[in-house]
Amino acid sequence: MEEPVKEVECRTENDTCRKSHHPERVKKDLTTRLNRIEGQIRGIKGMIDRDEYCDDVITQLSATQSALNSVAKILLEGHLKGCVVDRLSEGDNEVIDELIVTIQKLMKK
């Protein structure tokens, strides 16, 4: 069974901040995916520098966007199963409004 994301509140001088604590295997997976995406971006930049065919560049951009969407889905799932559930169980219904804004941001893409 997958460990849920745990959200921990911390206090700073002027504000409250929240941190998610992902299981190490999830962090490793996300880091691997992001490193691959970083390589894809460098590859796309190289394609543009070499004046490669536009359609080929667009295909690579599409693949990179798909990879970014996969990272977002993993994070959203962890957020829902961990942070959102925890905050709702604590009676913090503001998390629903925050989640709606987050989903709207994802859907703009």
trRosetta pair geometry for C-beta under 8 A, 3 or more apart (Angstrom, degrees):
i j d omega theta_ij theta_ji phi_ij phi_ji
2 23 7.4 -145 -170 14 73 147
2 26 7.8 82 -162 -66 109 119
2 81 7.8 41 98 120 114 163
3 23 4.3 113 59 -62 125 129
3 26 7.8 -124 64 -15 93 125
4 78 7.0 145 -163 -154 56 69
4 81 4.8 -139 -124 127 101 97
4 82 3.7 157 163 -86 96 87
4 85 7.2 -66 -158 48 153 133
4 86 8.0 154 131 -41 138 108
5 20 4.8 -9 176 -166 119 110
5 21 6.7 150 -167 65 64 47
5 22 5.5 -23 -113 -92 91 66
5 26 7.8 -104 -81 95 89 165
5 78 3.8 83 -32 166 125 101
5 79 6.3 -22 54 -77 150 36
5 81 6.8 106 18 76 85 86
5 82 3.2 -158 62 35 70 160
5 83 5.8 -29 98 -28 113 86
6 20 7.1 138 74 -159 40 55
6 21 4.5 -20 64 54 94 106
6 82 5.9 -105 -62 -167 30 124
6 86 7.4 91 -139 -56 56 158
7 18 5.4 -3 -173 -175 108 111
7 19 6.9 157 -152 79 58 39
7 20 5.5 -31 -94 -96 73 63
7 21 7.5 -173 -80 10 24 79
7 82 6.4 138 -23 135 88 101
7 83 4.1 80 -42 -112 134 87
7 86 5.8 -175 37 67 106 145
7 87 7.1 -13 62 -47 148 99
8 18 7.2 150 73 -157 39 61
8 19 5.2 -20 58 62 89 93
8 21 6.3 44 -9 -23 111 116
9 16 6.0 -16 -166 -174 106 109
9 17 7.5 146 -157 80 57 42
9 18 5.7 -36 -101 -101 62 72
10 16 7.4 151 78 -161 42 61
10 17 5.3 -22 65 67 92 91
10 18 7.6 160 19 -98 76 24
10 19 6.4 27 -4 -4 118 112
11 16 6.0 -35 -107 -109 62 70
11 17 7.9 166 -98 23 15 75
12 15 5.1 4 59 58 110 75
12 16 7.4 -174 22 -91 78 20
12 17 6.0 50 -15 -9 112 111
18 83 7.5 85 161 -139 137 123
20 78 7.1 92 -178 129 139 119
20 79 7.1 -63 -102 -95 147 75
20 82 7.0 98 -144 101 102 139
20 83 6.1 -59 -100 -60 105 123
22 26 4.3 -114 172 87 113 121
22 27 4.9 142 91 -56 118 84
22 30 7.2 18 127 2 169 139
22 78 6.3 -1 -110 -168 98 159
23 26 4.8 89 60 6 81 104
23 27 7.2 -149 94 -6 40 87
24 27 5.5 -54 -148 37 35 113
24 28 6.2 36 154 -21 68 105
25 28 5.6 -49 -146 35 33 114
25 29 6.4 36 152 -20 64 104
26 29 5.6 -52 -148 37 32 112
26 30 6.3 31 154 -17 66 106
26 74 7.1 171 -159 169 99 118
26 78 6.6 102 -172 -86 155 144
27 30 5.8 -57 -146 39 29 109
27 31 6.1 29 156 -19 65 109
28 31 5.8 -55 -145 38 28 111
28 32 6.3 32 155 -21 63 106
29 32 5.8 -55 -149 35 29 112
29 33 6.4 27 154 -17 64 107
29 74 7.2 -145 111 -158 122 160
30 33 5.7 -56 -148 38 31 111
30 34 6.1 27 155 -16 66 109
30 71 6.1 94 -140 -141 83 96
30 74 6.4 -163 -86 101 96 142
30 75 7.4 78 -113 -65 133 92
31 34 5.8 -56 -142 40 30 108
31 35 6.2 33 156 -21 64 105
32 35 5.8 -54 -148 35 28 111
32 36 6.5 29 153 -18 62 105
33 36 5.7 -56 -153 35 31 112
33 37 6.4 31 150 -19 66 106
33 67 6.5 -179 -174 -179 95 98
33 70 6.7 -133 -155 98 143 112
33 71 5.3 172 118 -81 138 101
33 74 7.9 145 17 14 163 150
34 37 5.4 -50 -145 37 36 114
34 38 6.3 44 152 -24 65 101
34 71 6.5 80 -68 -109 82 149
35 38 5.5 -48 -148 32 33 116
35 39 6.7 35 151 -17 62 102
36 39 5.7 -54 -155 36 34 113
36 40 6.5 37 146 -22 65 102
36 67 6.7 -125 102 -164 109 148
37 40 5.4 -49 -149 33 36 115
37 41 6.5 39 151 -21 66 101
37 64 6.0 107 -146 -152 82 85
37 67 5.0 -177 -89 115 99 130
37 68 6.1 99 -132 -69 146 77
37 71 7.3 -49 -32 -28 149 140
38 41 5.7 -51 -151 33 32 112
38 42 6.6 32 150 -17 63 103
39 42 5.6 -52 -148 36 35 111
39 43 6.3 38 151 -21 65 105
40 43 5.5 -55 -151 36 32 115
40 44 6.4 35 152 -21 66 102
40 60 6.6 -178 -172 179 95 96
40 63 6.7 -139 -150 102 141 103
40 64 4.5 174 126 -95 137 104
40 67 6.7 136 9 32 160 153
41 44 5.7 -50 -148 33 33 112
41 45 6.5 36 151 -20 63 103
41 64 6.4 109 -67 -141 69 148
42 45 5.6 -52 -151 35 33 114
42 46 6.5 35 150 -19 64 105
43 46 5.6 -54 -151 36 33 113
43 47 6.5 38 150 -24 65 101
43 60 6.5 -129 108 -166 110 144
44 47 5.4 -48 -149 30 35 115
44 48 6.6 34 152 -17 65 101
44 57 6.2 97 -150 -153 85 83
44 60 5.1 180 -90 116 95 128
44 61 6.2 91 -125 -72 143 73
44 64 6.7 -50 -37 -28 139 150
45 48 5.8 -54 -154 35 32 110
45 49 6.4 34 149 -19 65 106
46 49 5.4 -52 -146 37 35 114
46 50 6.2 22 157 -9 67 110
47 50 5.9 -65 -147 45 28 102
47 52 4.1 -63 -168 32 85 134
47 56 6.7 -145 -161 111 137 105
47 57 5.0 170 121 -97 134 91
47 60 6.5 146 -3 30 161 156
48 51 7.5 32 -178 -76 34 33
48 52 7.3 -69 -66 32 26 88
48 57 6.3 79 -70 -123 77 142
52 56 5.3 -79 146 77 114 130
52 57 5.9 139 87 -53 103 96
53 56 4.5 81 73 5 92 109
53 57 7.2 -169 93 -8 47 85
54 57 5.6 -58 -151 36 35 111
54 58 6.2 34 153 -19 69 107
55 58 5.6 -52 -145 37 33 113
55 59 6.4 40 152 -24 64 102
56 59 5.6 -48 -150 30 32 115
56 60 6.7 29 152 -14 62 103
57 60 5.8 -57 -155 38 34 109
57 61 6.4 37 148 -21 67 105
58 61 5.4 -50 -146 35 35 115
58 62 6.4 40 153 -22 65 102
59 62 5.7 -52 -152 33 30 114
59 63 6.6 30 150 -18 63 104
60 63 5.6 -51 -148 35 36 113
60 64 6.3 36 153 -19 66 105
61 64 5.7 -56 -149 37 31 112
61 65 6.3 33 153 -20 66 105
62 65 5.7 -52 -146 35 30 111
62 66 6.4 34 152 -20 63 105
63 66 5.6 -53 -151 34 31 115
63 67 6.5 33 150 -19 64 104
64 67 5.6 -52 -150 35 34 112
64 68 6.5 36 150 -18 65 103
65 68 5.6 -51 -149 36 34 112
65 69 6.4 38 150 -22 65 104
65 109 7.3 178 -163 168 112 120
66 69 5.6 -51 -149 34 32 114
66 70 6.7 38 150 -23 62 101
67 70 5.6 -48 -153 29 35 115
67 71 6.9 36 149 -17 63 100
68 71 5.7 -51 -154 33 37 112
68 72 6.4 38 148 -19 67 105
69 72 5.4 -53 -148 37 35 114
69 73 6.4 40 152 -24 66 102
69 109 7.4 -169 -86 104 99 142
70 73 5.7 -49 -148 31 32 113
70 74 6.7 33 153 -18 63 102
71 74 5.9 -55 -154 34 32 111
71 75 6.4 27 152 -14 66 108
72 75 5.7 -58 -147 41 32 110
72 76 6.0 32 155 -21 68 109
72 106 5.8 150 168 -125 141 117
73 76 5.7 -54 -141 37 29 111
73 77 6.3 32 158 -21 64 105
74 77 5.9 -54 -150 34 27 111
74 78 6.5 23 155 -13 62 108
75 78 5.8 -59 -150 40 31 109
75 79 6.1 34 152 -23 66 109
76 79 5.4 -53 -145 36 31 115
76 80 6.3 31 156 -19 65 104
76 102 7.5 162 -114 138 97 123
76 103 7.8 88 -137 -91 132 77
76 106 7.1 9 -74 -71 140 162
77 80 5.9 -55 -149 36 29 109
77 81 6.2 14 160 -7 65 113
78 81 6.0 -63 -138 46 28 102
78 82 5.5 -4 171 9 67 121
78 83 7.7 57 130 -1 71 96
79 82 6.5 -70 -129 53 17 90
79 83 4.9 -32 -155 37 62 120
79 84 6.0 66 144 -21 72 101
79 99 7.7 162 133 -112 120 96
79 102 7.6 -106 129 142 161 165
80 83 7.7 -8 -45 54 11 80
80 84 5.0 -23 -134 32 40 136
80 85 7.1 65 156 -30 49 91
80 99 7.6 83 -94 -132 80 132
81 84 7.7 52 6 46 16 96
81 85 6.1 -11 -175 -7 28 131
82 85 6.5 -88 -158 37 4 103
82 86 6.2 -4 164 -13 53 115
83 86 5.9 -64 -148 38 23 110
83 87 6.2 14 162 -13 64 111
83 95 7.3 -174 137 -147 88 132
84 87 6.0 -59 -145 40 27 105
84 88 6.2 26 157 -17 64 109
84 95 5.3 160 -131 151 68 131
84 96 8.0 90 -152 -79 107 53
84 99 6.0 46 -107 -75 129 135
85 88 5.9 -58 -146 38 27 110
85 89 6.3 26 156 -19 64 109
86 89 5.9 -60 -150 36 28 110
86 90 6.5 21 153 -13 63 109
87 90 5.6 -59 -150 40 34 110
87 92 4.1 -70 179 70 90 122
87 94 7.8 -83 162 62 131 76
87 95 4.1 119 100 -49 141 148
88 91 7.7 60 -178 -65 33 13
88 92 6.8 -94 -77 62 28 69
88 93 7.0 62 -120 -94 71 55
88 95 6.2 -105 -55 57 75 135
88 96 7.7 74 -90 -51 105 92
92 95 5.4 74 116 -21 98 105
93 96 5.7 -20 180 7 69 114
94 97 5.7 -50 -164 36 54 110
94 98 6.3 55 141 -20 76 105
95 98 5.3 -54 -148 40 38 117
95 99 6.1 44 152 -25 68 105
96 99 5.6 -53 -148 35 30 113
96 100 6.6 35 151 -23 63 101
97 100 5.7 -49 -150 30 33 114
97 101 6.7 33 152 -16 63 103
98 101 5.9 -56 -155 35 32 111
98 102 6.4 33 148 -20 65 107
99 102 5.4 -53 -147 36 34 115
99 103 6.3 32 156 -17 68 104
100 103 5.9 -55 -147 38 29 108
100 104 6.4 33 152 -21 63 106
101 104 5.6 -53 -149 35 31 114
101 105 6.5 35 152 -22 64 103
102 105 5.7 -53 -154 31 32 113
102 106 6.7 28 150 -15 64 105
103 106 5.6 -54 -149 38 36 112
103 107 6.2 32 154 -20 67 109
104 107 5.7 -59 -144 38 31 110
104 108 6.9 47 153 -37 62 95
105 108 6.0 -42 -159 10 33 116
106 109 6.4 -52 -176 15 42 112
